[in-house]
């Protein structure tokens, strides 16, 4: 009888030792992170393709300008009271001034006019960038600064943002006022750019060429 009890106790001790060993191994694995952790894509690790695709839009503007005896300044880098410009091109005509900001982002883009930052996501990676509509409007103010400095007043100024990414998906409200390369081409054909607002093409274009 004593032998049976001894054997039972020995088996129980073995089971407990085995269980304790497994428990300790699991603790060690957790402490070391277990299996090799998968690298997560961190916010902000996407390439900044801000000006990608701008060349096609600039060529489109130059063709339009040639047909209407307008001028294109590209890119535009002027400084004024309101900061500096960040535009890929400016179209100057009798109608006034059209500043164009191009964004070549891919993936999905989310935002609204009243948000300070927008979000771009590509294959699980994401990053934030400054509201391009707000940046474009600020550039419009700087264009006006340059015109005032050149003694040119009452010149209509408009700025737009064009998304040039071929596969970009824009989750943006229609009220945002943004364009794709295709919709911008249609917008450029509107009659507003053929209106004569008495803007002086050569002096206005010269105001945006600094240095």
Secondary structure as UniProt FT lines:
FT   HELIX           2..32
FT   TURN            43..44
FT   TURN            50..53
FT   HELIX           54..68
FT   STRAND          71..73
FT   STRAND          79..80
FT   TURN            81..82
FT   STRAND          83..84
FT   STRAND          89..93
FT   TURN            94..95
FT   STRAND          96..103
FT   STRAND          108..111
FT   TURN            113..114
FT   STRAND          117..122
FT   TURN            123..124
FT   STRAND          125..130
FT   HELIX           132..149
FT   TURN            150..151
FT   STRAND          157..163
FT   TURN            166..167
FT   STRAND          169..172
FT   HELIX           174..176
FT   STRAND          179..180
FT   HELIX           181..188
FT   HELIX           191..194
FT   HELIX           201..207
//
